Amino acid sequence: MCKILLTILALVFLIPSCREEAVFHQSPSERTQTHLENFHRTLTSAPHGWKLTYFPRIDSLLFRNTTLRLGWTDIEPNKYGYGGYTMLVKFKPDNKLELKVDLDTPTEAQPLVGEYSLSLGSSLQLSFTTYLPIHDLVTSELYGVSDFVYRYTDYRGNMILTTGGAESSNRPYILLSPLPDEKSWQQAAILAQNNRKFFEAMANPQILIRRGGRAFFHSDVSLRHPHGDTTREQERNRRRYHIFVADIDKYSHVFKGYNAIGSGYVGTETGLSFRPGFSYDDKTTFCDFERQGNKFVAELVSVYDPQLMKFRLVSKHLFPDGEPTNYTAEIIDTPLP
């Protein structure tokens, strides 16, 4: 009996050790190298490249309360936040890269050439190591960086990245999305720039947020200077940030107050993307707008996210099979008052 008990105890202690050997069959340096190789393989295996959507800083608390009463000085251009940039990247196996970017200069058909590197410390890091337009965002104003930290890949194959040292209320938004075809590589940056400039050229853009026939927010204030001063528009375009303002005391001769919602934006191949977007409550936010003729439209649908295990409200033109919700936001150019 004692021999049987000793044999059983030996087996109990032996099984975990066998499991440990199976799990840690590689040394730490070998596991590090495997992680780097897998990350490198993923970056270089996208045949048509990636779209990099990069917002260096997003103040999630700025102009988010549509019921807050504001004075005119509260919505001056120096109170604005900042928007983002669309870039197309092809990562080569030899650590070379090709880059197209929507900046203020015309988007060239020929891509820029540079180099990148991968490293693994406490996390995977992607670095742009030669000077490229992305380094123009590395300023004390924009808080841009050229080193991105990998967080995770969502169920659609998009890589979510971040940077170090960001405050909870002012984080970057960095998304790497695989391009679906070669046409996207050739045209996406140009289309993004065209849509952004179309929005910036609107004389008096206004937004209407509604569900069916019920309006939740309708802006009606023009930010154009009555005597032609374009300072406000220039600052809006430079920062890639827009604020929509509603006059809540339009019929009062005594009081003057405003409601406002604002967000940074970036041009996309289908329209505009706003981060943090426009919200009228904690659950409903309009981020991605599709250009439809002379206006931009975001129609929300409900989709199930298997990774988060919950339903999310997203734009119909990105998820055409989603469940309709009747929530719609439209940005329309209206006549100047």
Number of C-alpha atoms within 10 A of each C-alpha: 6 7 8 9 10 11 11 12 11 11 11 11 10 11 10 11 11 10 11 10 10 10 9 10 11 12 9 10 8 11 13 15 14 13 15 17 13 10 18 18 14 11 21 18 15 17 15 20 26 25 26 22 20 21 26 24 24 25 21 16 10 16 23 20 16 20 13 12 14 18 11 10 9 14 20 12 18 11 10 22 23 22 29 26 23 24 22 26 23 24 24 18 12 10 15 16 20 16 22 26 26 25 14 10 8 11 18 12 12 10 17 14 15 16 17 17 15 18 16 14 7 7 10 17 20 19 15 20 16 15 12 17 15 17 14 12 17 14 10 7 10 18 14 19 19 18 18 18 20 19 14 12 15 13 11 10 11 16 19 17 21 21 19 11 7 14 11 10 12 15 19 24 19 22 20 21 19 23 20 14 12 12 10 19 23 16 14 24 25 23 19 25 25 19 21 22 14 15 22 18 13 15 16 18 24 20 24 17 22 18 14 10 8 9 13 14 21 19 21 19 19 18 18 16 11 10 6 7 10 13 11 15 19 13 15 21 19 12 18 22 23 23 22 24 24 20 17 17 13 13 9 9 7 6 9 15 15 21 23 23 24 24 27 25 25 24 30 27 20 18 24 22 26 23 25 22 19 25 21 17 11 7 8 15 21 25 20 28 26 22 20 11 7 11 18 21 24 26 24 30 23 17 19 13 13 10 10 10 8 9 12 16 21 22 25 23 17 16 14 13 11 18 15 15 14 13 21 19 25 22 20 18 17 14 10 12 9
